[in-house]
Amino acid sequence: MDNKASMESKANAVSRIVEIVTQTAQQQHPISLPDLIFHSKIPKPTYHRLVQQLDEEHFLSTDSRGNIYPGTELKRIALNIHSYNEKRACVQAILHGLSRRVDETCGIALPDGNEMVYHERIQTNWPLKIVLPLGMKPPIWTTASGKLFLSSLAKAQRNKLLNQLPLQRYAKNTQTNKISLEAEFKQIRQRQYSVDNEEFIDGLVAIAVPIYSSEGKFLASLFCHCPKTRKSLDDLLTFLPVLEQTRAKLQQYLTI
């Protein structure tokens, strides 16, 4: 079997497992295996085999009558999702409070491998705004959050990463010199905040503070950005105490 056929086979198996689990989870009461099979296009022998595997892994369970219902692993996942949704609602409420006080867009960026990704964001209500979509991974040497992340790395790890990056110019103030960037990383570690002074997008300014775990591990950045025509970088920096207060509230929801 070639790689393409193998991938298609695996994708087909995953889709069948998802169908079985979804069918079972949607039932209000345990349901018989024949009833489940009747409403599925999965071949009967395959359905039996997959249900047996899911039962062995505790994603499904069988009662004394042979009826199928969600198992302990599936329930655990559901509880974790519920807990995540509750945490996310709390995080968004805190970010709403910060955005109202600063009157600008605020959010959280998380490390994703060697990049930072915008994870949560509360958009300002101003007609003029710069929208950076969730999931976006901007060049890490150009943004306040990215430079915070880089400053948290050991120097050898940071140098290895920077050597792999193109360090190209994106805006009029983009830093492309490694010596200058290293000097800025030292400043960021000392003052515990970072800035983007039109380094990623012309006309955009931003500030960010780090969020650490109880062990001192870098977890995320809390950022605020806006068009320079509305607030200068100096204007944003006056809100640093507000960001630091918000960071303390967010800490418990972002622990790993």
N, C-alpha and C positions, 0 to 999 in steps of 0.2 A: 504494500500500500504506500503510495507516494505521500509527501507531506500535506498536499492540499486535501487529499481524500481523508487523511488522518485528522486534520483540523475540522473538516466538515462532520466527520463521525463524532468527534468529541463535542462539537457544538450541538449536534442533534441529541446526544445523550444528556447534555446539560439542560436543554430546552424541555426534554421529557421529564427530568427530575423536577424542574421548576413547575411544570404543569401539575404533576402529582401532588407536590407539596402545597401549591396554591389551591387545588381542588379540595384537599383535606382541610386546610386552614379556613376555607370559606364556609364549612359546614357548622351548624349550630350544635349538632350532636354527632357522636360517632356514626360512621356510615360504613355499610358493607362493601367489601372489595368488589363484588359483582356490580353494584350500583356505580361505583367509581369508574370501573372499566367501561360500563355502558355509555357513559358520557364522555369517553375519551376515544381518540383515533389511534392511540398507541396499541400496538399488537398485544394481545392478551398474555402470551408468555413473557414478553418484555416487561409488561406492567407488573406481573407477579414478581419477576426477578428484581426490579427496581424497588418495589415496596419492601421486599425482604431485606435488601441492602439498607434502605432508609430505616427500617426497624432495627437492624443490627447496630446502626450508628446513632440510634435514639432520636432521629428526626421525626419518626412516626412510631406509634405504639398500637398494640392490638389488645382489645378487651377479651373477656372470657367467651364472648359470642363470635369473635373473629372480626368485629367491627374496627375500623381504622380511625384514629384520632391523633392530633399533634403530640409529638413526643417531647421529652424534657429539653433536648437541644433546641428544638424549634421554639419552645416557650421561652428559653433563655435568650435566644436572639430577639424575640418579640419584646421582652422586658428591656433589653439593652437599647433597642430602637426607641422604645417609649421614654427611657431615661435620657437618651440623646436628644429627643425632641423637646423634653422639658428643659434640659440644659440650654439648648439653642434658643428657646423662647426667653429664658432669663438673660442670655448674652445679648440678644437683640433688644430687649427692654433697656439694658444698661447702655448699649450703644445709642439708642434713641435719646436717652437722657444726655449723653455727651454731645450728640449732634445738635440738640436744642440749645445747649449752653454755648457751644462754639459757633453755632449757626452755619456750619459747613458739613461737608461729607466726611464721615468717620468710618473706620472699619478695622478689621483684623486680617493680617497676612500670616500664613503659616509656611514653615520650611517644607519643601517637597523635593527631596534629593538635594541637588545643588542649586535649587531655585526657590523663589518665594511665590506663593500663589495667593491671590485675593480670596479669602474664605468667607467673611461676613462684611457687609457694608450697609450703612444707613445713608441714603442719598439726601442731600440738601434740597430744600424746596425752591431755591433760587432759580429763576428762568435760565440764567447763565451758569452752566456747570459742565465739568469735564467728567464723562462717564467712562470708568474703567471696569469692564465686565467681570463678574465673579468667575473664578477659574483662570483668569488671565495670569500669565507668567512673564512679567516685564523683565528686561535686562537688570540683573541684580546690582550691577555697579552704578546704576543710574538713579535708583530710588532710595528713599529714606529707609524703608523696610529692608530692602536688599542689602544696603550698607550696614545696617544693624546686624543682620545675619552674618555677613562676612567678618565683621569686627569680633563676633563671638567665637570664630573658629581659631584653632591653633595656627600659628604663623605658617608652619610647614604645610598644613592642609589648605590654608588660604592661598598661599603661593602656587600650590599645585593646581588649584581651581582657576585662579586668575590666568595662569599660563595656558589654560585650555579655552579661555574666553576671547572673543574677537576684540573686546574693548573699543568698539566703534562709537562714533559720535551720534547721538540721537537728538540733542538740542544744543543751544548755544553754550551752555555751561557744563556739558558732559565731561566728566573726568576720564581721561584715557591714559594718563601716565601712572604707572604702578607705584612710583615713589611718592607721588602726591596722594594717591589713594591710601597708601600705607600710613602716611602722616595723618590723614583724616580718620582712619580706623582707630588710631591711637587716641585721638581727640574724642571719638565716640565712646570708647571704653571708659575714658576719664569722666565725661560729663553725663553719660548714660542716656543720651538721646541722639537722634540723627535727623538730618534735613535733606530735602531735595530742593535746590534753588534753581529751578528751570534746567534740570539735568536730564530729565526723561522727556518732557514735553515743554516746548516754549510756552511761557505764560502760566505754567503750573508750579506752585510751591507746596511743600508738604513738610510735616514733622512726624516723627515716630518715636515711641518709647518701647523698650523691650519688656516682654513678660517672661519671667523665669519660673521654673519649678522650685519646689522647696529645697531641692538639692543644688540649686543654682544653675540648672540646665536651661539654655535658651529654648523657649517654647514657641513664641510668636511675637509679632509686633502689633502695637496699637497705633494706628496712624490717623492723620487728618490732612486733607488736601483741599485746595481751592484755587480759582484763578487769581493771579497776582493783581489783576485790576480791582479786585474786591478787598483782598487782604494781602498785605506784603508778608514776607517771611518773618520780619520782626513782629508784625501783628499776631501771626500764628504762635510765635514763641511765647507770647504773654499767656497763652492757654496751657503751657506745660504743666503747671500745678493741677489743672483740671484733668489732663490726661493721666497724670500720676495717680490722682484719686480714683479715677475710673479703672486704671490698671489693677489697683488693690481689690476692687469689687469683682473684676473679671477672673482674678487668679484662680479661685476655687473651681471655676467652670472649665478651665483649660488645662488642668493637670492631666498628666499621662500616667 
